Amino acid sequence: MELQDILEKVSALYRKFGIRSITMDDVAREIGISKKTLYLYVTDKTDLVKRVVEHVGHCNFESLANKYDPEKNAIEDLIEVSIRVNSLMKSYSPSYYYDLEKYYPDIFRDLMVARRKIMYESMLENIRKGKNEGLYRNELDEEIIAKLHLLRIENLQENEIFSEEEIRSTKFFREMFVYHIRGLATDKGIRVLNENIKKLNHTVHQST
């Protein structure tokens, strides 16, 4: 069995039941190998948690990073990235992150630093592209907007105002996206946004 396969299965266990409650015996039993064999891949539970977080983080960062298509404008690019963010939010597990932060704070901190960096840089790149295309207002402070965008996404995961059902809904996703773009856009950008609303709705429905 490949280490990647083990990490995928353990990740699913952690998301479903949390990290603390899952023992190495549970992991070995779920995977179908002996604990002795499991220890050929990792040294202990902390090592396993670290490897799972790094594996999941790498996969998620790949989806969060803007891979700009020269055939698409900044708003179309952001639609694609926002769809992926929305998909990741659907798999968000409060118990997983709670246990990670409480019992493995160093691993949690490294994860957050890496995630914030890729999301911040991705948003900066999108804003600059939008400005060059005349879709976003030139007077925008790129760094402030990128940080506000990051703050909004992080706060959605820890809030007492919206329910999980609301946050995961197509309507919520659409309204948040349109709200964000209208705060950035020029008149030209608003026209491009309106042209892409139907595409946004269609794509979001397909992903739900």
C-alpha positions in Angstrom: 0.0 0.0 0.0 1.3 3.5 -0.9 1.7 6.1 1.8 -0.6 8.4 -0.1 -3.5 5.9 0.0 -3.0 5.6 3.8 -3.1 9.4 4.2 -6.3 9.7 2.2 -8.0 7.1 4.4 -6.8 8.5 7.6 -7.8 12.0 6.5 -11.4 10.7 6.0 -11.4 9.2 9.5 -10.1 12.4 11.0 -12.7 14.5 9.2 -15.5 12.2 10.3 -14.6 11.5 13.9 -12.0 14.2 14.8 -8.3 13.5 15.4 -8.1 12.9 19.1 -10.5 10.0 19.2 -8.8 8.0 16.5 -6.0 5.8 17.8 -3.3 4.1 15.8 -5.1 0.8 16.4 -8.2 2.4 14.8 -6.1 3.5 11.8 -4.5 0.1 11.3 -7.9 -1.6 11.5 -9.5 0.8 9.1 -6.7 0.5 6.6 -6.5 -3.3 6.9 -2.9 -3.6 8.0 -1.1 -4.4 11.2 0.0 -1.6 13.5 3.5 -2.9 13.1 3.2 -2.3 9.3 1.7 1.1 9.9 4.8 2.1 11.9 6.9 1.3 8.8 5.3 4.5 7.3 5.2 6.8 10.3 7.0 7.0 13.7 4.0 7.8 15.9 0.6 9.5 15.9 2.0 13.0 15.8 4.0 12.1 12.7 0.9 10.6 11.1 -1.1 13.7 11.8 1.6 15.9 10.4 1.8 13.9 7.2 -2.0 13.9 6.8 -2.2 17.6 7.3 0.6 18.2 4.8 -1.0 15.9 2.2 -4.5 17.4 2.5 -3.0 20.9 2.6 -1.0 20.3 -0.6 -4.1 19.1 -2.4 -6.2 22.0 -1.2 -3.5 24.6 -1.9 -3.3 23.3 -5.5 -7.0 24.0 -5.9 -6.8 27.4 -4.2 -3.9 28.7 -6.2 -4.9 30.8 -9.2 -3.7 29.0 -12.3 -4.6 31.8 -14.7 -5.8 31.0 -18.1 -4.7 33.6 -20.7 -8.0 33.1 -22.4 -9.9 34.1 -19.3 -10.2 37.5 -17.6 -9.7 38.1 -13.9 -13.4 37.8 -13.0 -13.7 34.4 -14.9 -10.5 33.3 -13.1 -12.0 34.2 -9.7 -15.2 32.4 -10.5 -13.1 29.2 -11.0 -11.2 29.7 -7.8 -14.3 30.6 -5.8 -16.0 27.4 -7.0 -13.1 25.4 -5.6 -13.1 27.4 -2.3 -16.9 26.7 -2.0 -16.3 23.0 -2.6 -13.6 22.9 0.1 -15.9 24.6 2.6 -18.5 21.8 2.1 -16.0 19.3 3.4 -15.0 21.5 6.4 -14.9 19.5 9.7 -15.1 21.6 12.9 -13.9 18.7 15.0 -10.9 18.1 12.8 -9.7 21.7 13.1 -10.6 21.9 16.8 -8.5 18.9 17.6 -5.7 20.0 15.4 -5.5 23.5 17.0 -5.8 22.2 20.6 -3.6 19.1 20.5 -1.2 19.8 17.7 -0.8 23.6 17.8 2.5 23.6 15.9 1.1 21.6 13.0 -2.0 23.8 13.0 0.0 27.0 13.0 2.1 25.8 10.1 -1.0 24.9 8.1 -2.6 28.3 8.7 0.5 30.1 7.7 0.9 28.2 4.5 -2.8 28.5 3.6 -2.9 32.2 4.3 0.1 32.8 2.2 -1.2 31.0 -0.9 -4.7 32.6 -0.6 -3.2 36.0 -0.1 -0.8 35.8 -3.0 -3.6 34.3 -5.2 -5.9 37.2 -4.5 -3.1 39.8 -5.0 -2.4 38.3 -8.4 -6.1 38.4 -9.3 -6.5 42.0 -8.3 -3.5 43.1 -10.4 -4.7 41.2 -13.4 -8.2 42.8 -13.0 -6.6 46.2 -12.9 -4.6 45.6 -16.0 -7.7 44.5 -17.8 -9.7 47.5 -16.7 -12.1 45.3 -14.7 -11.1 46.5 -11.2 -10.7 50.0 -10.0 -7.1 51.3 -10.2 -7.3 53.1 -6.8 -7.9 49.8 -4.9 -5.3 49.1 -2.2 -4.3 45.5 -3.3 -2.9 44.4 0.0 -5.9 45.6 2.1 -8.4 44.0 -0.3 -6.5 40.7 -0.4 -6.3 40.6 3.4 -10.0 41.4 3.8 -10.9 38.6 1.4 -8.8 36.2 3.4 -10.3 37.4 6.7 -13.9 36.9 5.3 -13.2 33.4 4.2 -11.6 32.4 7.5 -14.3 34.0 9.6 -17.0 32.1 7.8 -15.7 28.8 9.3 -16.0 30.2 12.8 -19.2 32.2 13.0 -22.5 32.2 15.0 -24.5 34.1 12.5 -24.9 31.8 9.5 -25.7 28.1 9.8 -23.7 25.5 8.0 -26.6 24.9 5.6 -26.7 28.6 4.7 -22.9 28.8 4.1 -23.0 25.7 1.9 -25.9 26.9 -0.1 -25.7 28.0 -3.8 -27.5 31.3 -2.9 -25.0 32.2 -0.2 -22.1 31.5 -2.5 -23.5 33.5 -5.3 -24.3 36.5 -3.1 -20.9 36.5 -1.5 -19.1 36.4 -4.9 -21.2 39.1 -6.4 -20.8 41.3 -3.3 -17.0 40.9 -3.5 -16.8 41.7 -7.3 -19.0 44.7 -7.1 -16.7 46.2 -4.5 -13.8 45.9 -6.9 -15.3 46.4 -10.3 -15.3 49.3 -12.7 -18.3 49.8 -15.0 -16.6 47.4 -17.5 -16.1 44.9 -14.7 -19.8 45.0 -13.7 -20.7 44.3 -17.3 -18.4 41.3 -17.4 -19.8 40.1 -14.1 -23.3 40.3 -15.4 -22.3 38.4 -18.5 -20.9 35.6 -16.3 -23.8 35.4 -13.7 -25.5 32.6 -15.6 -22.3 30.7 -15.9 -21.6 31.1 -12.2 -25.1 29.9 -11.3 -24.8 26.9 -13.7 -21.3 25.9 -12.4 -22.3 26.2 -8.7 -25.4 24.1 -9.2 -23.2 21.4 -10.9 -20.8 21.4 -7.9 -23.5 20.9 -5.3 
